[in-house]
Amino acid sequence: MTFHVLISDPLSEEGIYPLRQANGVNIVMETNLTPEQLGDRIDGFDALLVRSQTQVTRELIEKASNLKIIGRAGVGVDNIDLEAATEHGIIVVNAPDGNTNSAAEHTMAMLMSMARKIPQAFHALRNQQWDRKSYVGVELKNKTLGVVGFGRIGQEVAARAKGQRMNIIAYDPFLTAEKAEKLGVDFGSVEDVLKVADFVTVHTPLLKDTKHLINKEAFEIMKDGVQIVNCARGGIIDEHALFDAVKSGKVAGAALDVFEQEPMVDFRLLDLPEIIATPHLGASTFEAQESVAVDVSMDVVSYFTTGTVRNSVNLPSVPKEIMKKIEPYFDLSERLGAFLTDLTGATAEEVTIRYAGELANMDVRPLTRNMLKGMLKRHLGKQVNNVNALYLANQKGIVVTEQKTTESKGFTTLITVEVKTANGIRKVAGTLLNGQGARIVKVDDYLVDVVPEGHLLYVRHNDRPGVIGRVGTLLGQENVNIATMQVGRSIVGGDAIMMLSIDKSAEAGSLEQLAKLDEIQGVTAINL
């Protein structure tokens, strides 16, 4: 099988080397396409690799009927409609580590150039002006650097700023007092950071909540004479508010590598002598551009060959060692979801997945998604996969809950799925038996031992002599061969179930005949 990859932004040959070396991968590199041209070309490609230039919109994604994975050679993915990609079951991967060093170095270069007015002084010299008095700068030593967004790049910037003997105060929604102390920084809210910082640098993604995070109100609570750096994403800083803050003297300097519109169209900011700028060069080093391209290329190859990726943006990222331990349960989790959908015959309102035993100490989110995939595929077909299963469940109003316990009732591991529908609550539990593979070990409150594959019949009946024989006789008359049978009961003479493995799917007429037998309460066909 050949996979077709379209590269729509410039990537180095060294960066796409993993793709060149992979078997069964056809690469097409077409850069500088207009949105219309890209829309005409995208259908038929399995993968799309981009940097920041290509806008992967919902409209484009809806034209890409065969697209399975989008690779962003960089960190930010704000040029990709993640919601649309997730809805269509397309994995989006990025390169979160590839340009960390490059971006941190560029931030420091901009910070120091701004503080010492290096670009302005250089331009004066180019204009044959020897002017030392106009370009007196400030030192970084003992100044406070406020870092808004303390992820990989924010932490690297802080480490370098410490080398300049700056004091660091940071904000990040995931930063705790313990972690801040370990990293040797102060921390607080966005307001806390902005109030005390002499210099501010932003390193957040561009999201709904971070759009214009640094706005008119934010500038008002900053120190007079503050200086600000943005090498993250255009739009985090409100450029109109920044212009006014510089003009008023509130902001003494700004260093910008990114803009709300790129290429930049409003050059008013650059008319202000207090502002220095570069054209989105944060990741523009030979090393970084090669590294991010290699990272996404390797993920695309991995997806084509093993179905797994390292740096998915719209799938939970699970360490390789954990993934190796949970992978054997993927098939079981999907079959449990499919089993329950056939068993209930009704739309799920709530789904609870309980992981017991060894799985209780692992990141099991991929298993939950896989179970939901099995459950939803019965109604939604092939459009459901691991990427969009949770999204689609949420869209359908299904409440999904994960629970964990070390108590596994005698099994090394046990996965129990409980579904609440309008008809009540049903549940199924499964495990892996050493050397014997997957087993369903419990249906509702009945203990069984069933291989979850092929064609199954679930028969509810009264525990009376002769019932099993009548079921076997009727199926024989219908030319349906029974491969295995399991009987579960709670008390002698009470309600009971039969789980039958049969060689072919039972016809609707056969099921109706079974349901009419004495002592039979109901019959459900389950096809795995």
FIFIFI-602106 format. One record per residue (C-alpha): x, y, z. Coordinates in nm, 2 decimals. Example, Ala and Ser with C-alpha at 12.3 -4.5 7.8 and 13.67 -1.06 7.14 Angstrom:
BEGIN
+--------+--------+--------+
:      u :      v :      w :
+--------+--------+--------+
:   1.23 :  -0.45 :   0.78 :
:   1.37 :  -0.11 :   0.71 :
+--------+--------+--------+
END
This chain:
BEGIN
+--------+--------+--------+
:      u :      v :      w :
+--------+--------+--------+
:   0.00 :   0.00 :   0.00 :
:   0.13 :   0.34 :  -0.09 :
:   0.07 :   0.65 :   0.13 :
:   0.06 :   0.99 :  -0.04 :
:   0.21 :   1.29 :   0.14 :
:   0.17 :   1.65 :   0.04 :
:   0.42 :   1.91 :   0.17 :
:   0.27 :   2.26 :   0.12 :
:   0.53 :   2.47 :   0.30 :
:   0.91 :   2.47 :   0.25 :
:   1.08 :   2.19 :   0.45 :
:   1.45 :   2.09 :   0.42 :
:   1.55 :   1.77 :   0.25 :
:   1.73 :   1.67 :   0.57 :
:   1.40 :   1.73 :   0.76 :
:   1.20 :   1.50 :   0.54 :
:   1.47 :   1.23 :   0.52 :
:   1.26 :   0.99 :   0.73 :
:   0.98 :   1.01 :   0.47 :
:   1.23 :   0.96 :   0.19 :
:   1.36 :   0.64 :   0.35 :
:   1.02 :   0.49 :   0.43 :
:   0.88 :   0.22 :   0.21 :
:   0.55 :   0.29 :   0.04 :
:   0.55 :   0.67 :   0.08 :
:   0.50 :   0.90 :  -0.21 :
:   0.60 :   1.26 :  -0.15 :
:   0.47 :   1.56 :  -0.34 :
:   0.62 :   1.90 :  -0.25 :
:   0.41 :   2.19 :  -0.38 :
:   0.47 :   2.52 :  -0.19 :
:   0.32 :   2.87 :  -0.23 :
:  -0.02 :   2.73 :  -0.34 :
:  -0.32 :   2.96 :  -0.30 :
:  -0.60 :   2.83 :  -0.08 :
:  -0.80 :   2.75 :  -0.39 :
:  -0.51 :   2.56 :  -0.55 :
:  -0.45 :   2.36 :  -0.23 :
:  -0.82 :   2.28 :  -0.20 :
:  -0.81 :   2.14 :  -0.56 :
:  -0.50 :   1.93 :  -0.48 :
:  -0.57 :   1.80 :  -0.13 :
:  -0.81 :   1.52 :  -0.20 :
:  -0.64 :   1.18 :  -0.23 :
:  -0.35 :   1.26 :   0.00 :
:  -0.31 :   1.07 :   0.32 :
:  -0.09 :   1.32 :   0.50 :
:  -0.03 :   1.70 :   0.49 :
:   0.29 :   1.86 :   0.62 :
:   0.29 :   2.24 :   0.68 :
:   0.47 :   2.51 :   0.87 :
:   0.30 :   2.84 :   0.96 :
:   0.22 :   2.96 :   0.60 :
:  -0.05 :   2.71 :   0.50 :
:  -0.39 :   2.77 :   0.66 :
:  -0.55 :   2.43 :   0.73 :
:  -0.91 :   2.55 :   0.75 :
:  -1.23 :   2.36 :   0.80 :
:  -1.31 :   2.41 :   0.43 :
:  -0.98 :   2.25 :   0.33 :
:  -1.03 :   1.96 :   0.57 :
:  -1.38 :   1.89 :   0.44 :
:  -1.23 :   1.86 :   0.09 :
:  -0.96 :   1.61 :   0.21 :
:  -1.17 :   1.29 :   0.21 :
:  -0.86 :   1.07 :   0.24 :
:  -0.66 :   1.28 :   0.49 :
:  -0.55 :   1.09 :   0.80 :
:  -0.27 :   1.30 :   0.96 :
:  -0.15 :   1.66 :   0.95 :
:   0.20 :   1.74 :   1.06 :
:   0.29 :   2.09 :   1.18 :
:   0.67 :   2.14 :   1.16 :
:   0.67 :   2.37 :   1.47 :
:   0.50 :   2.41 :   1.80 :
:   0.20 :   2.63 :   1.74 :
:  -0.10 :   2.49 :   1.56 :
:  -0.32 :   2.80 :   1.54 :
:  -0.30 :   2.78 :   1.16 :
:  -0.49 :   2.44 :   1.18 :
:  -0.86 :   2.40 :   1.26 :
:  -0.81 :   2.14 :   1.54 :
:  -1.19 :   2.11 :   1.60 :
:  -1.25 :   2.03 :   1.23 :
:  -0.96 :   1.79 :   1.22 :
:  -1.08 :   1.61 :   1.53 :
:  -1.44 :   1.59 :   1.39 :
:  -1.31 :   1.42 :   1.08 :
:  -1.08 :   1.18 :   1.27 :
:  -0.76 :   1.34 :   1.15 :
:  -0.46 :   1.32 :   1.38 :
:  -0.27 :   1.65 :   1.41 :
:   0.10 :   1.62 :   1.52 :
:   0.35 :   1.89 :   1.59 :
:   0.71 :   1.92 :   1.70 :
:   0.70 :   2.06 :   2.06 :
:   1.07 :   2.03 :   2.13 :
:   1.23 :   2.10 :   1.79 :
:   1.25 :   2.48 :   1.81 :
:   1.25 :   2.53 :   2.18 :
:   1.62 :   2.63 :   2.20 :
:   1.59 :   2.85 :   1.89 :
:   1.29 :   3.03 :   2.02 :
:   1.44 :   3.09 :   2.36 :
:   1.76 :   3.22 :   2.21 :
:   1.57 :   3.46 :   1.98 :
:   1.37 :   3.58 :   2.28 :
:   1.68 :   3.67 :   2.47 :
:   1.84 :   3.83 :   2.16 :
:   1.53 :   4.05 :   2.13 :
:   1.52 :   4.13 :   2.50 :
:   1.88 :   4.24 :   2.51 :
:   1.86 :   4.42 :   2.18 :
:   1.56 :   4.61 :   2.31 :
:   1.72 :   4.69 :   2.64 :
:   2.03 :   4.83 :   2.48 :
:   1.86 :   4.98 :   2.17 :
:   2.10 :   4.80 :   1.94 :
:   1.89 :   4.81 :   1.62 :
:   1.82 :   5.18 :   1.66 :
:   2.19 :   5.26 :   1.71 :
:   2.29 :   5.05 :   1.42 :
:   2.05 :   5.23 :   1.19 :
:   2.18 :   5.56 :   1.31 :
:   2.53 :   5.45 :   1.22 :
:   2.41 :   5.33 :   0.88 :
:   2.28 :   5.69 :   0.83 :
:   2.63 :   5.82 :   0.93 :
:   2.51 :   5.95 :   1.27 :
:   2.75 :   5.90 :   1.56 :
:   2.50 :   5.94 :   1.84 :
:   2.58 :   5.79 :   2.18 :
:   2.34 :   6.00 :   2.39 :
:   2.02 :   5.90 :   2.22 :
:   2.08 :   5.52 :   2.27 :
:   2.14 :   5.49 :   2.64 :
:   2.00 :   5.15 :   2.75 :
:   1.92 :   4.97 :   3.07 :
:   2.09 :   4.67 :   3.24 :
:   1.91 :   4.35 :   3.29 :
:   2.09 :   4.27 :   3.62 :
:   1.85 :   4.28 :   3.92 :
:   1.56 :   4.36 :   3.70 :
:   1.24 :   4.15 :   3.72 :
:   1.14 :   3.95 :   3.42 :
:   0.77 :   3.85 :   3.41 :
:   0.72 :   3.53 :   3.20 :
:   0.36 :   3.48 :   3.10 :
:   0.34 :   3.11 :   2.99 :
:   0.59 :   2.88 :   3.16 :
:   0.61 :   2.58 :   2.93 :
:   0.92 :   2.45 :   2.76 :
:   1.02 :   2.78 :   2.60 :
:   0.92 :   3.00 :   2.89 :
:   1.14 :   2.79 :   3.12 :
:   1.43 :   2.80 :   2.88 :
:   1.40 :   3.18 :   2.86 :
:   1.39 :   3.20 :   3.24 :
:   1.71 :   2.99 :   3.27 :
:   1.89 :   3.22 :   3.04 :
:   1.76 :   3.53 :   3.21 :
:   1.89 :   3.40 :   3.54 :
:   2.23 :   3.40 :   3.37 :
:   2.19 :   3.77 :   3.34 :
:   2.11 :   3.78 :   3.71 :
:   1.75 :   3.88 :   3.66 :
:   1.47 :   3.80 :   3.90 :
:   1.19 :   3.58 :   3.75 :
:   0.82 :   3.58 :   3.82 :
:   0.61 :   3.35 :   3.61 :
:   0.24 :   3.27 :   3.54 :
:   0.12 :   2.94 :   3.40 :
:  -0.21 :   2.76 :   3.46 :
:  -0.01 :   2.44 :   3.54 :
:   0.25 :   2.60 :   3.75 :
:   0.24 :   2.51 :   4.12 :
:   0.42 :   2.65 :   4.42 :
:   0.62 :   2.33 :   4.45 :
:   0.73 :   2.34 :   4.09 :
:   0.81 :   2.71 :   4.10 :
:   1.02 :   2.66 :   4.41 :
:   1.20 :   2.37 :   4.24 :
:   1.27 :   2.59 :   3.93 :
:   1.38 :   2.88 :   4.14 :
:   1.12 :   3.13 :   4.03 :
:   0.83 :   3.33 :   4.19 :
:   0.49 :   3.27 :   4.06 :
:   0.14 :   3.43 :   4.07 :
:  -0.16 :   3.53 :   3.85 :
:  -0.12 :   3.72 :   3.53 :
:  -0.20 :   4.04 :   3.72 :
:   0.06 :   3.96 :   3.98 :
:   0.33 :   3.92 :   3.71 :
:   0.23 :   4.23 :   3.51 :
:   0.23 :   4.45 :   3.82 :
:   0.59 :   4.38 :   3.93 :
:   0.78 :   4.31 :   3.61 :
:   1.03 :   4.55 :   3.45 :
:   1.03 :   4.33 :   3.14 :
:   0.75 :   4.10 :   3.02 :
:   0.78 :   3.81 :   2.78 :
:   0.48 :   3.61 :   2.66 :
:   0.50 :   3.24 :   2.58 :
:   0.14 :   3.11 :   2.56 :
:  -0.03 :   2.95 :   2.27 :
:  -0.29 :   3.17 :   2.09 :
:  -0.62 :   3.05 :   2.22 :
:  -0.96 :   3.20 :   2.28 :
:  -0.86 :   3.28 :   2.64 :
:  -0.52 :   3.43 :   2.54 :
:  -0.63 :   3.64 :   2.24 :
:  -0.54 :   4.00 :   2.34 :
:  -0.43 :   3.88 :   2.69 :
:  -0.20 :   4.18 :   2.69 :
:  -0.46 :   4.45 :   2.63 :
:  -0.53 :   4.81 :   2.74 :
:  -0.63 :   4.70 :   3.09 :
:  -0.32 :   4.49 :   3.12 :
:  -0.09 :   4.78 :   3.02 :
:  -0.26 :   5.00 :   3.28 :
:  -0.15 :   4.78 :   3.57 :
:   0.21 :   4.75 :   3.45 :
:   0.50 :   4.96 :   3.58 :
:   0.57 :   5.29 :   3.40 :
:   0.85 :   5.23 :   3.16 :
:   0.79 :   4.85 :   3.12 :
:   0.94 :   4.68 :   2.82 :
:   0.77 :   4.38 :   2.65 :
:   0.87 :   4.10 :   2.42 :
:   0.65 :   3.87 :   2.20 :
:   0.82 :   3.59 :   2.02 :
:   0.53 :   3.35 :   2.07 :
:   0.21 :   3.42 :   1.87 :
:   0.07 :   3.73 :   1.71 :
:  -0.26 :   3.83 :   1.87 :
:  -0.15 :   3.76 :   2.23 :
:  -0.07 :   4.14 :   2.25 :
:  -0.34 :   4.38 :   2.13 :
:  -0.13 :   4.58 :   1.88 :
:  -0.36 :   4.89 :   1.89 :
:  -0.33 :   4.90 :   2.27 :
:   0.05 :   4.85 :   2.25 :
:   0.07 :   5.14 :   2.00 :
:  -0.12 :   5.37 :   2.24 :
:   0.09 :   5.25 :   2.54 :
:   0.41 :   5.33 :   2.37 :
:   0.29 :   5.67 :   2.25 :
:   0.18 :   5.76 :   2.60 :
:   0.52 :   5.66 :   2.75 :
:   0.37 :   5.37 :   2.96 :
:   0.58 :   5.12 :   2.76 :
:   0.94 :   5.22 :   2.70 :
:   1.01 :   4.95 :   2.45 :
:   0.87 :   4.65 :   2.27 :
:   1.04 :   4.37 :   2.07 :
:   0.81 :   4.18 :   1.84 :
:   0.87 :   3.88 :   1.63 :
:   0.51 :   3.79 :   1.56 :
:   0.21 :   3.99 :   1.45 :
:  -0.17 :   3.96 :   1.44 :
:  -0.16 :   3.95 :   1.06 :
:   0.14 :   3.80 :   0.88 :
:   0.29 :   3.91 :   0.66 :
:   0.25 :   4.23 :   0.85 :
:   0.03 :   4.49 :   0.68 :
:   0.00 :   4.77 :   0.94 :
:   0.34 :   4.92 :   0.99 :
:   0.23 :   5.19 :   1.23 :
:   0.41 :   5.01 :   1.51 :
:   0.74 :   5.02 :   1.32 :
:   0.71 :   5.40 :   1.29 :
:   0.77 :   5.42 :   1.67 :
:   1.14 :   5.43 :   1.75 :
:   1.08 :   5.24 :   2.07 :
:   0.98 :   4.93 :   1.89 :
:   1.21 :   4.67 :   1.73 :
:   1.09 :   4.38 :   1.52 :
:   1.18 :   4.07 :   1.32 :
:   0.96 :   3.89 :   1.06 :
:   0.87 :   3.57 :   1.27 :
:   1.23 :   3.44 :   1.30 :
:   1.19 :   3.26 :   1.64 :
:   1.23 :   2.92 :   1.48 :
:   1.44 :   3.03 :   1.19 :
:   1.77 :   2.85 :   1.26 :
:   1.91 :   2.58 :   1.04 :
:   1.91 :   2.34 :   1.34 :
:   1.55 :   2.42 :   1.44 :
:   1.40 :   2.39 :   1.09 :
:   1.57 :   2.06 :   1.04 :
:   1.47 :   1.93 :   1.38 :
:   1.10 :   2.01 :   1.36 :
:   1.07 :   1.87 :   1.01 :
:   1.25 :   1.55 :   1.13 :
:   1.01 :   1.52 :   1.43 :
:   0.69 :   1.54 :   1.23 :
:   0.83 :   1.33 :   0.94 :
:   0.91 :   1.05 :   1.19 :
:   0.56 :   1.08 :   1.34 :
:   0.40 :   1.05 :   1.00 :
:   0.61 :   0.74 :   0.92 :
:   0.53 :   0.59 :   1.26 :
:   0.16 :   0.65 :   1.20 :
:   0.17 :   0.48 :   0.86 :
:   0.37 :   0.18 :   0.99 :
:   0.24 :   0.12 :   1.35 :
:  -0.06 :   0.35 :   1.38 :
:   0.10 :   0.54 :   1.68 :
:   0.25 :   0.89 :   1.71 :
:   0.45 :   1.07 :   1.97 :
:   0.34 :   1.42 :   1.96 :
:  -0.03 :   1.43 :   1.88 :
:  -0.21 :   1.76 :   1.96 :
:  -0.56 :   1.61 :   1.95 :
:  -0.48 :   1.27 :   2.11 :
:  -0.35 :   1.22 :   2.46 :
:   0.02 :   1.19 :   2.46 :
:   0.13 :   0.87 :   2.64 :
:   0.49 :   0.78 :   2.71 :
:   0.62 :   0.50 :   2.50 :
:   0.68 :   0.27 :   2.79 :
:   0.32 :   0.31 :   2.91 :
:   0.18 :   0.27 :   2.56 :
:   0.37 :  -0.06 :   2.53 :
:   0.20 :  -0.19 :   2.84 :
:  -0.16 :  -0.08 :   2.75 :
:  -0.14 :  -0.17 :   2.38 :
:  -0.24 :  -0.54 :   2.44 :
:  -0.58 :  -0.41 :   2.58 :
:  -0.67 :  -0.20 :   2.27 :
:  -0.86 :  -0.48 :   2.10 :
:  -1.03 :  -0.58 :   2.42 :
:  -1.15 :  -0.23 :   2.50 :
:  -1.29 :  -0.18 :   2.15 :
:  -1.48 :  -0.51 :   2.16 :
:  -1.62 :  -0.43 :   2.50 :
:  -1.77 :  -0.11 :   2.36 :
:  -1.91 :  -0.29 :   2.05 :
:  -2.05 :  -0.57 :   2.27 :
:  -2.24 :  -0.33 :   2.49 :
:  -2.39 :  -0.14 :   2.20 :
:  -2.53 :  -0.46 :   2.06 :
:  -2.64 :  -0.58 :   2.40 :
:  -2.83 :  -0.26 :   2.49 :
:  -2.97 :  -0.17 :   2.15 :
:  -3.02 :   0.18 :   2.29 :
:  -2.84 :   0.51 :   2.29 :
:  -2.60 :   0.56 :   2.57 :
:  -2.65 :   0.85 :   2.81 :
:  -2.37 :   0.78 :   3.04 :
:  -2.06 :   0.56 :   3.01 :
:  -1.84 :   0.46 :   3.30 :
:  -1.51 :   0.27 :   3.24 :
:  -1.35 :   0.12 :   3.55 :
:  -0.98 :   0.01 :   3.52 :
:  -0.88 :  -0.23 :   3.80 :
:  -0.55 :  -0.40 :   3.89 :
:  -0.23 :  -0.30 :   3.70 :
:  -0.41 :  -0.06 :   3.47 :
:  -0.50 :   0.15 :   3.77 :
:  -0.15 :   0.30 :   3.78 :
:  -0.13 :   0.38 :   3.41 :
:  -0.25 :   0.65 :   3.17 :
:  -0.55 :   0.47 :   3.01 :
:  -0.70 :   0.75 :   2.81 :
:  -0.62 :   0.58 :   2.48 :
:  -0.81 :   0.27 :   2.59 :
:  -1.11 :   0.48 :   2.68 :
:  -1.11 :   0.64 :   2.34 :
:  -1.08 :   0.30 :   2.18 :
:  -1.37 :   0.16 :   2.38 :
:  -1.58 :   0.46 :   2.27 :
:  -1.48 :   0.40 :   1.91 :
:  -1.61 :   0.04 :   1.94 :
:  -1.93 :   0.17 :   2.09 :
:  -2.00 :   0.45 :   1.84 :
:  -1.90 :   0.26 :   1.52 :
:  -2.22 :   0.06 :   1.54 :
:  -2.42 :   0.38 :   1.47 :
:  -2.17 :   0.62 :   1.30 :
:  -1.96 :   0.38 :   1.09 :
:  -1.61 :   0.43 :   0.97 :
:  -1.61 :   0.80 :   1.05 :
:  -1.53 :   0.72 :   1.41 :
:  -1.17 :   0.66 :   1.51 :
:  -0.95 :   0.71 :   1.82 :
:  -0.91 :   1.08 :   1.73 :
:  -1.27 :   1.18 :   1.73 :
:  -1.44 :   0.92 :   1.94 :
:  -1.44 :   1.13 :   2.26 :
:  -1.54 :   1.44 :   2.07 :
:  -1.83 :   1.26 :   1.90 :
:  -1.94 :   1.12 :   2.24 :
:  -1.95 :   1.47 :   2.38 :
:  -2.14 :   1.59 :   2.08 :
:  -2.40 :   1.32 :   2.13 :
:  -2.44 :   1.43 :   2.50 :
:  -2.28 :   1.11 :   2.63 :
:  -2.12 :   1.16 :   2.97 :
:  -1.79 :   0.97 :   2.99 :
:  -1.63 :   0.88 :   3.32 :
:  -1.30 :   0.70 :   3.40 :
:  -1.25 :   0.53 :   3.73 :
:  -0.95 :   0.34 :   3.87 :
:  -0.90 :   0.09 :   4.15 :
:  -0.63 :  -0.15 :   4.25 :
:  -0.89 :  -0.41 :   4.35 :
:  -0.94 :  -0.64 :   4.05 :
:  -1.13 :  -0.93 :   4.20 :
:  -0.86 :  -1.19 :   4.14 :
:  -0.76 :  -1.08 :   3.79 :
:  -0.43 :  -0.91 :   3.71 :
:  -0.63 :  -0.65 :   3.52 :
:  -1.00 :  -0.59 :   3.47 :
:  -1.18 :  -0.35 :   3.25 :
:  -1.55 :  -0.29 :   3.33 :
:  -1.77 :  -0.08 :   3.11 :
:  -2.11 :   0.03 :   3.24 :
:  -2.36 :   0.20 :   3.02 :
:  -2.67 :   0.39 :   3.13 :
:  -2.95 :   0.41 :   2.86 :
:  -3.32 :   0.49 :   2.88 :
:  -3.37 :   0.12 :   2.94 :
:  -3.15 :   0.10 :   3.24 :
:  -2.79 :   0.01 :   3.32 :
:  -2.59 :  -0.27 :   3.16 :
:  -2.23 :  -0.36 :   3.21 :
:  -1.96 :  -0.60 :   3.08 :
:  -1.62 :  -0.68 :   3.22 :
:  -1.32 :  -0.82 :   3.03 :
:  -0.96 :  -0.91 :   3.09 :
:  -0.66 :  -1.08 :   2.92 :
:  -0.58 :  -1.43 :   3.03 :
:  -0.21 :  -1.53 :   3.02 :
:  -0.15 :  -1.71 :   2.70 :
:  -0.52 :  -1.73 :   2.61 :
:  -0.60 :  -1.38 :   2.50 :
:  -0.91 :  -1.16 :   2.57 :
:  -1.20 :  -1.28 :   2.77 :
:  -1.54 :  -1.14 :   2.87 :
:  -1.57 :  -1.26 :   3.23 :
:  -1.89 :  -1.09 :   3.34 :
:  -2.21 :  -0.97 :   3.18 :
:  -2.42 :  -0.76 :   3.42 :
:  -2.40 :  -0.97 :   3.74 :
:  -2.34 :  -1.31 :   3.57 :
:  -2.00 :  -1.47 :   3.56 :
:  -1.90 :  -1.61 :   3.22 :
:  -1.58 :  -1.70 :   3.02 :
:  -1.64 :  -1.59 :   2.66 :
:  -1.39 :  -1.51 :   2.38 :
:  -1.51 :  -1.17 :   2.25 :
:  -1.50 :  -1.24 :   1.87 :
:  -1.72 :  -1.36 :   1.59 :
:  -2.09 :  -1.42 :   1.62 :
:  -2.24 :  -1.44 :   1.97 :
:  -2.59 :  -1.50 :   2.10 :
:  -2.69 :  -1.36 :   2.44 :
:  -3.00 :  -1.55 :   2.57 :
:  -3.18 :  -1.45 :   2.89 :
:  -3.39 :  -1.74 :   3.03 :
:  -3.53 :  -1.90 :   3.34 :
:  -3.30 :  -2.16 :   3.50 :
:  -3.52 :  -2.46 :   3.42 :
:  -3.43 :  -2.81 :   3.30 :
:  -3.44 :  -2.86 :   2.93 :
:  -3.40 :  -2.50 :   2.83 :
:  -3.04 :  -2.54 :   2.69 :
:  -3.15 :  -2.85 :   2.50 :
:  -3.44 :  -2.67 :   2.33 :
:  -3.21 :  -2.38 :   2.23 :
:  -2.95 :  -2.62 :   2.08 :
:  -3.22 :  -2.82 :   1.90 :
:  -3.38 :  -2.51 :   1.74 :
:  -3.05 :  -2.37 :   1.63 :
:  -2.96 :  -2.71 :   1.48 :
:  -3.29 :  -2.70 :   1.28 :
:  -3.19 :  -2.35 :   1.16 :
:  -2.85 :  -2.49 :   1.05 :
:  -2.67 :  -2.27 :   1.30 :
:  -2.37 :  -2.46 :   1.46 :
:  -2.28 :  -2.38 :   1.82 :
:  -1.91 :  -2.35 :   1.88 :
:  -1.91 :  -2.28 :   2.25 :
:  -2.17 :  -2.22 :   2.52 :
:  -2.14 :  -2.05 :   2.86 :
:  -2.42 :  -2.04 :   3.12 :
:  -2.43 :  -1.79 :   3.40 :
:  -2.68 :  -1.78 :   3.69 :
:  -2.71 :  -1.61 :   4.02 :
:  -2.93 :  -1.86 :   4.20 :
:  -3.06 :  -2.21 :   4.11 :
:  -3.39 :  -2.18 :   3.94 :
:  -3.37 :  -1.81 :   3.90 :
:  -3.28 :  -1.59 :   3.61 :
:  -2.99 :  -1.70 :   3.40 :
:  -2.81 :  -1.62 :   3.07 :
:  -2.65 :  -1.83 :   2.79 :
:  -2.36 :  -1.69 :   2.59 :
:  -2.33 :  -1.89 :   2.27 :
:  -2.05 :  -1.86 :   2.00 :
:  -2.20 :  -1.96 :   1.67 :
:  -2.03 :  -2.02 :   1.33 :
:  -2.24 :  -1.77 :   1.13 :
:  -2.47 :  -1.48 :   1.21 :
:  -2.82 :  -1.59 :   1.31 :
:  -3.10 :  -1.48 :   1.09 :
:  -3.38 :  -1.26 :   1.23 :
:  -3.62 :  -1.54 :   1.18 :
:  -3.40 :  -1.77 :   1.40 :
:  -3.39 :  -1.51 :   1.67 :
:  -3.77 :  -1.48 :   1.67 :
:  -3.81 :  -1.85 :   1.69 :
:  -3.57 :  -1.87 :   1.99 :
:  -3.75 :  -1.59 :   2.17 :
:  -4.08 :  -1.78 :   2.14 :
:  -3.94 :  -2.09 :   2.33 :
:  -4.07 :  -2.16 :   2.68 :
:  -3.86 :  -2.00 :   2.96 :
:  -3.68 :  -1.77 :   2.71 :
:  -3.69 :  -1.40 :   2.82 :
:  -3.50 :  -1.25 :   2.53 :
:  -3.24 :  -1.31 :   2.26 :
:  -2.98 :  -1.06 :   2.14 :
:  -2.73 :  -1.12 :   1.85 :
:  -2.39 :  -0.97 :   1.90 :
:  -2.14 :  -0.96 :   1.62 :
:  -1.78 :  -0.89 :   1.70 :
+--------+--------+--------+
END
